[in-house]
Amino acid sequence: MVNLTLNGLEITVEKGTTLLEAAKFYGIEIPTLCYDEALSPYGACRLCLVEIGSPGRSKLVTSCTYPVVEGLIVRTHTDKVIKTRKLILELYLATCPSSKTIQENIM
């Protein structure tokens, strides 16, 4: 078992769990476009970004591909994460303006 902090909550999950799976298990929604439980995760859409590490020394990672690590600090809805997700969706919409899937994720 691995202990980590998710949005300020101390949690324990099985080794090998991804950050996305851990968040889902604890009822925290993270948006995705490319993730499907039946497929191997590859992080292509980048919408599942989360911020890991302590403030000031953090980075964004794809939660669908990043495994849980002992003592990791994860934040799923910081200003940095939300702004980056919004930018990604705006770029997708500019590239594919008639995509219903992208439009549904923006609304």
For each residue, the residues with C-beta under 8 A, 3 or more apart:
1: 12 13 14 15
2: 12 13 14 15 17 68 69 70
3: 10 11 12 70 71
4: 10 11 13 22 68 69 70 71 72 73 74
5: 8 9 10 11 72 73 74
6: 9 11 19 22 23 26 28 74 76
7: 28 74 75 76 77
8: 5
9: 5 6 26
10: 3 4 5
11: 3 4 5 6 22 26
12: 1 2 3
13: 1 2 4 17 21 22 25 68
14: 1 2 17
15: 1 2 68
16: 67 68
17: 2 13 14 21 22 25 67 68
18: 21 22 41 63 64 65 66 67 68
19: 6 22 23 50 52 61 63 64 66 67 68 74
20: 23 24 30 32 35 41 48 63 64
21: 13 17 18 24 25
22: 4 6 11 13 17 18 19 25 26 68 74
23: 6 19 20 26 28 29 30 50 63 74 76
24: 20 21 27 28 29 30
25: 13 17 21 22
26: 6 9 11 22 23
27: 24
28: 6 7 23 24 76
29: 23 24
30: 20 23 24 48 50 63 76
31: 47 48 85 105
32: 20 35 45 47 48 64
33: 45 47 92 101 102 105
34: 42 43 44 45 47 64
35: 20 32 41 45 48 64
36: 39
37:
38:
39: 36
40:
41: 18 20 35 62 64 65
42: 34 64 65
43: 34 46 48 62 64 65
44: 34
45: 32 33 34 35 48 88
46: 43 49 62 88
47: 31 32 33 34 85 88 89 105
48: 20 30 31 32 35 43 45 62 63 64
49: 46 60 61 62 63 81 84 85 88
50: 19 23 30 60 61 63 66 74 75 76 81
51: 58 59 60 74 75 76 78 80 81
52: 19 58 59 60 61 66 72 73 74 75
53: 57 58 59 73
54: 57 58 73
55: 58
56:
57: 53 54
58: 51 52 53 54 55 75 80
59: 51 52 53
60: 49 50 51 52 80 81 84
61: 19 49 50 52 65 66
62: 41 43 46 48 49 65 66
63: 18 19 20 23 30 48 49 50 66 74 76
64: 18 19 20 32 34 35 41 42 43 48
65: 18 41 42 43 61 62
66: 18 19 50 52 61 62 63
67: 16 17 18 19
68: 2 4 13 15 16 17 18 19 22 72
69: 2 4 72
70: 2 3 4
71: 3 4
72: 4 5 52 68 69
73: 4 5 52 53 54
74: 4 5 6 7 19 22 23 50 51 52 63
75: 7 50 51 52 58 78 81
76: 6 7 23 28 30 50 51 63 81
77: 7 81 82
78: 51 75 81 82
79: 82 83
80: 51 58 60 83 84
81: 49 50 51 60 75 76 77 78 84 85
82: 77 78 79 85 86
83: 79 80 86 87
84: 49 60 80 81 87 88
85: 31 47 49 81 82 88 89
86: 82 83 89 90
87: 83 84 90 91
88: 45 46 47 49 84 85 91 92
89: 47 85 86 92 93 102 105 106
90: 86 87 93 94
91: 87 88 94 95
92: 33 88 89 95 96 99 102
93: 89 90 96 97 99 102 103 106
94: 90 91 97
95: 91 92
96: 92 93 99 102
97: 93 94
98:
99: 92 93 96 102 103
100: 103 104
101: 33 104 105
102: 33 89 92 93 96 99 105 106
103: 93 99 100 106 107
104: 100 101 107
105: 31 33 47 89 101 102
106: 89 93 102 103
107: 103 104
